[in-house]
Amino acid sequence: MVDLRDGDWLDDNRANWNERVPVHLASGFYDSSPLRAGGSVLDPIVAAEIAELFPDGLDGTRVLHLQCHFGSDSLSLVKLGATVVGLDFSRPAVQEARRMAAELGVADRARFIEANIYDARHILPEPESFDLVFTTWGTIGWLPDVAEWARIVAWFMKPGGRFYFADGHPTAFVFDGDSAADGMPAFAYPYVSDEPDIIDDPGDYADDEAVLENARTWEWMHPLGEVMASLREAGLRIDMFREHLQVPWRMFPVLVEKESGMFGWADQQWLPLAYSLVAANPAPDPGR
């Protein structure tokens, strides 16, 4: 049984992400100029689906962004009209998010909290207070217990509130892109496993030349069925599920850059690279 609030898994992952913050800030991957120009850095998948979910815009919408890194997407939602609370376990990331919110003049609508997600209900004791809980790209793979994650998501949602989630597809995560001679990804990780993959990788997706000292990470596979079941068991209703053939980072070296900074297969669409979903917290039936 993994201690969700302490242990080597948490220390190693936090040290790794703390070290990534200055690497990411110096990289072109996290270009903040659109934010400074008054726009958004949401990737095309998320931007389109948030617009679909909120066709009248985000004015008056209160958002909780879990595992927000240094808040670029959080601040993009603020630019679209929302009031956002972002939460991340990396102190340097949270400090940068606060600094950027102040620079953009939106600190009154963007609050950032440093916390392990499993401590979120204690650090932010605001049950049923968010219209939207938002979590995207590279999040639950770092978490040992997705059922508890789902309960945390549900706990924060207003009745009638919604949860938006986008991440890499677990069927793609069974492959290692660097291990095959022909450049195609090769099987490396089981789709179903109760044990973490403890990986020593000094590289970083945002900077090909980066060499991280805190290279060891603990990562868990969460199959689609586990994620869906966890959300339903937490009392949520799945309203939308989509698979995508592009992701906003080069998941495998063989992927080619597409429009708007997305990456996908060059020719054959071998397998989905990402998925997204919307879950709702059903409002009470007024007739009961």
N, C-alpha and C positions, 0 to 999 in steps of 0.2 A: 504493500500500500504506500503510495507516494504522499508525502506531507505536502499539501497544496500551498502552504504558507512559508516553507523553509526547505533548505536542503541544497545539495550540490547542483541539482537541475536548475534551480532558480538563480543561484549565485553565478553559475557559468553562463547561462543565457543572458542575465542582466549585464555581466561584464562584457560579453560579446557585443550587445546592443549599445552599451555606453561607448565602446570604442568605435562603433560604426557612425556615431553622430557626426563627428568632425569630418570623417571620410565622405559622408553623404552631403554635408553642407558644402564641401568643396567640389562636388561632382556636378557635371551637367545634367545628370539624371534627375536631380531634384532642383530644377530651375525654378526659382521663386519670382522671376520677373513678371509672369502673368498676374500673380497676387499683387505685386507692387503697382501694376498697371490697372488694378481694380477688377481683375478677372478671376478665373478659377484654374486650378491645376488638376481637376478631376479627370481621370482617363475617360475615353469615349464610352466604355461599357457603363461605368458608374454614372457618368453625366447623363446619358440617355435614359437610364432606368430611374434615376432620381427625378428627372423631368417628367417621366411617365407616371411615377408614383405621386408626384405633387404638381399637377398640371397648372395650378394657379400660383405656383411659386412657394417659397419657404418662409415668407413673412409670417411671424407669429408662431413658428414651429420651434419647439425646444428639443434639441438633439443631444444625445449622449454618444460620444465617439469613443469606443473601447479600443485599447491598444493603438493609440493615435500617432505614435512615433513623435516627430516634432511638429505635428499639427497642420501640415500643409493642406490636407483634405478637410480638416476641421475648419480652417480659415476660409477655404473655398465655400463651404456651406454657409459660413457667416456672410460672405460676399453675396450669396444668393438670398440672404434675408433671415437666416436662422439665428437663434441664440444657441451656443454650443458649449457643452462641458466635455473636455477631452481628458482621457485618463491613460497613463502609460507608466511602466515600471522603471523607466530610465530617467534618472535625474537630469543628465545633460540634455536629453530630448525635451523634457518638460520645461527646463529653463529656456531653451531656444524657442519653444512654442510661445511662452509668455513674452519673450523679447520681441518676437515677430508680431504678436498681437498688438503690443504697444506701438511698434513701428508703424503698423498699418492703421492705428487709431481705432481699433475695435476691441480693446481690452475690456470694455464694458459689456460686450456680448460674447466673449470667448474666455472661458475659465479653464485652466489646465491643472490637473491634479496628479501628483506622483504616487502611484500605488500598484502593487501586485493586483491583477484583476480579481483574484480570489478574495481579496480584502475589500473589494469595491463597496459592498453594502455597509461596511463599518466606516470607511473613510468618507463615503458620500451617502448618508442615511436619508435618502429621498425616494422612497418607494412610490411606484405608480405616478411618476412625475414627468416623464418624457414622452413626447409625441412620436419620436423616432429614436431608436437605438441603431447605431451605424457601425459596421465593422468590415474592413476590406483589406485584402491582399497580405498574405503572409502572417496570419494571426493564430489560428487555432492549432497549427502544427507545432507551436511552442508550448502547448498546454497539455498536461497529462490527463485531465478529466473534462471531457466535453459535455457530460451531463450536468455537472455543476456550473459550467459556463452558461449553458442554456437556462438554467434556473436563475442565474444572475441577470441575464438579458431580460427574462420575463418579469423579474421582480421590479425592474426599473420602468417598465412600460405602462403608460396610462391604459385604462380600459379603452379599447378602440385604437390604441397606438400600434405602430408597426416597427418591424425589425428588418433592416436591409443588410444583406451579407453577400460579399463576393470574395472568392479566393481561388487559388490554384486547385485544379481538379485532382482528387486523390488517385485516379487511375494514371495520371501523368507522373505523380510523385513516386511511383514504384520504379521509375527509370533514373539512371545516371547518364547524363549527356556526355560525359568525358571518357567513358570506359570502352567505347566501341571503335574499332579501327576505321570503319566506314563513315564515321561521324554521326551515325544514327544512335539515339539513346538505346541503352541496353538495360535489361532487368537487373535491379540491384537491391530493392527493398520489398518486403512482403506487403500486400494490401491489407492483410489482417494480422495484427500483432498487439499483444498487451504490453510489450516491452518497448522502451524508447530506442531509437537509433542514436547512439552517441557518436557524433561526427567531429573529426578534427579537420577543419577546412579554413585556412587563413585567408581565403579569397572573399570578395564581396561583389554582389550583383551590380552595384552602382559604379564600381571602379575596377577595371580589369587589372590594374597595377597595384591595388591595395594588398598589403600583407598584414593581417591582424595578429597581434600577440595573443589575444584572448580568443583562440580559434576553436575551442571545444564547445559544442552545443548539444542540447538534448532535444530531440524532435520526435513527435508522435504522429502516427498515421491515424486519421479519422475517416473511415469510409463514409460514403454518402448515406448509407442506411443508418449508421450510428448518429450522424448529425441530424438527419430528419427525425429519427425516433426521439432523440434527446429534446429537440424543440417541441415536439408534440407532447411528450411526457411532462414538459414544463408548463403545459397548458396553452401552447400557441397553435395557431392554425396556419398551415403552409398555403399561401395564396398564389405564389409564383415560383417556378423553378426553371432555369435555363442553363444550357451548356454552351460554352464559347470556344472557338477555335483560335483565339488570340489572347494574349496576356500583356500587361504593361511592363514587362521586363523580359530579358532573354533567358527564358527558363532552361533552354538547351542551346549549345553553340550552333546547332544546325538550323535553328529558327532564323527567319529573315525579318528585317524591319518592314513594317507596313505603315499605314498612314497614322499620323498623330501619335507617334512613339510607341505603337503596339508592335508585338512580335507574333509571328505565326509560321505555319508550314509553308515551304516554298511551292510545293505542287500538290501531292496527295494529302488529303486532310486525315492524317493517320489516327488521331484520337483527340478528344476534347482536352484543352489546356486549362480551362477555368470553368467555374459555375457561379451562378448567382441565385439568390432566392429572396423572397419577401415573406415574412411571417407576421401574423396579426395576433394581438391580444383581444379576443372577442369581447365586445362590450356586453354588459348584462342585458338580458332580455327584459324590457320594461313591462312586458305582460305577465311576468312571473313575480 
